[in-house]
């Protein structure tokens, strides 16, 4: 099913809610989910390494496997069209040559700039402290997660970011290398069966300063 799409940015931003219960009859086909993820990955990342990785959990088998890990978020897991597990890839530099070579092929970067950048980044990543690498990956994955939720809204779907799950078990449960893939959050996606609650935001004069 394709939901109603909108290009009204203010409607997208102001209409987004964290939705807990979805219409279980609404599914998102692979083609549209691919489009949603593709648009989400236009988010920025450090040196364009795009360290985000997605696990789209939509089958009955997949959701059954996820269920014990989301004990406090069962409604989202059961009723959503999918649960998207967002991970950060600590070995993201493995894709550097592919990313920069493609940029050259598309005329977005001169070949000499690519070679220079790869040489510099190779030295940078080889000495990058693990905690700094992880922090960077988590920031980048947070950026793509927010963009994913806004893109979903533009496609007519609703979402809920979830941090309350068994993060220490999810990678291995789905056959991923837990030492490489850092869990960031789960995002439920589907068509709301119940509207999410509106919520209050602190006024800007309390959270911003001008100097």
N, C-alpha and C positions, 0 to 999 in steps of 0.2 A: 504493500500500500504506500502510495506517495501522499504525504500530508501537504496541506496548503503552505506554499512558500511565500516569504515576504522579503522585500529589500528595504523595508522601513527600519533604519538602524535604531531610532528611538523606541520604536515598538518592540524591537528585539531586546534591547537593554532593559527597558522599564517593565517589560512583560515577563521577563525570566523569573521563575520561581523554582525552589527546590521541591520537586514533586515526589511524593512517597508512593502513591498508588496509581497504577497505569491500567489502561484497557488491554487485557491480555489477548484480545483478538487482533490487535494491531501489530503487525510485523514490519520489519524494515528489510527489504531484499538486499542481497549482497552488493548489487550495483549502486544502490543509493547509499548504503553504509560506506562503500568505498569512496563515493563522492564526498560524503560528510567528512571522512577522515582526511581525504586529500585537501579539502579546504581548510581543515583545522591545522594541517602541517605547513600552512603558509605563515605560521607564527615564527617569531625570531628565535634564534638560538646562538649560543656562543660560537664564534667562528663558523657558523652555519653547519655544525656537526649533527644537528637534528637527533639528539640522543633518545628521543621518545620512541617507545615501542608499545603496540596495542594488542591486547588479547580480547577478541570479541566473543563473549560467552553468551550464546543464544539457543543452543540445542537443549533438549530435555536432559541429555546426559551431562552436558557441560554445567547446567544450572544445578543438577543434583550433586555434582562434584563440588560446586562452589558453596552450596547450602550450609555445610558445617562451619565454613569460614566466615559467614555473615549472619551469625545468630541474632543480632539486633537489627538487622535490615532485611528480614525475610520477605516482607511485602514487596519491596522494590525488586528483589531477586526473582520472586515468583511471577510478578505481573508485568515486568518491563519487557520490551521487545528484545533487549539485550543488556548485559552488564559488561561494560568496557573496562578492563583492567589496564591501567596506564603504568608502564614501567620505565625506568631510566636505564639505559645501556651504558655501563661503566667502560665498556670497550668500544665506544662509539667511533674512535679514531680509525678503526678498521675500514670505515666507509669513506674516509677522507679522499682517497684517490678517485673513487667513483663519483663523488659529489663534485670535486673540482674539475675532473676530466669532462664530465657532462656539461659543466659551465663553459668550458672551452669550446666543446662541440656546438653549443648553442650560441656562440659568439658573445657570451656574457663576461668572459675573462680571457685576456691574452695568455698564450701558453707559457710565456716566460714568468708571468705573475703567478700562475699556478705552480710552477716548479719552485719558485722562490717561497711561496706560502707553504707548500708541503714540506720543504726542507726546514723552515722555521718551526712549523707546528710539530714536526716529528721530534725535534729537540725539546720542545715545550712539553709535549705529552709524555715523553720518556722520563722526565724528571718531575712531573706534576704530583704533588702529594695526594694520597688517596682521599683524604678528607676534603681537599679543595675540589678534586674531580667530582666527588659525590655531591657536594653543595651545588656546583655548577649544573650538574645533571638534574638535580631536583628543581632548581629554579627554572630551567628550560622546560622540563616536563610540566611544571605548574603553568607556564605560559600556554603551552599547547592544550592543556586541560581546560583552561578558561575559554580559549578560542573554540574548542570542541563544543562546549556548552552553548556558546552563542551561535555557532554554525547550526547546531541541532535545532535551536529555536527558529532560526531563519528557514529551516526546512519544515517547520511546523511541528516539531517534536519537543518534548520536555525532558528535563534531566534532574539528577540529584548527585552531587559529589559526596562520596562516602569515604571517610577515613577510619571508621570503626569496623575493621575486619582483621583476620589473622594474617598480618603482613609477613610474619616469619614462616608461613606455610604455603602461601599462594603460588610462589614460583615453582616449587617442587611438586605441588599438587597437579600442576598443569605441564609438568615435564620441562620446566625451564631451569637454567643454571642460576641458583640463588646467589652465587657469588658474583655473577655478572649483571643480573637484572634486578634493579632495586624497585620495590613496589612504591608507587607514588599515591595513587588513589583509585577507587572504583567509581565509575560514573554510570548510573542507571539511565537508560534512554527509552522513550516510548511516548505514547499519547496519554495525557493525563486523564484519569478516571475521576479524580478529585483534585480540585485546584490547590496549588501550594499556598501557604500563608504569606501575606505581605509582611514585611519586616522593617524595622526602623534602622536608619543609618545615622551615625554621629554627624553633627553639622561640621562643615569644612573649617569653620573658625576654631574648632577644637582639635583638629587633626592636621592642619597645615599652617605653615608660617611663611611669611614673605620677608626677605632681608634686603 
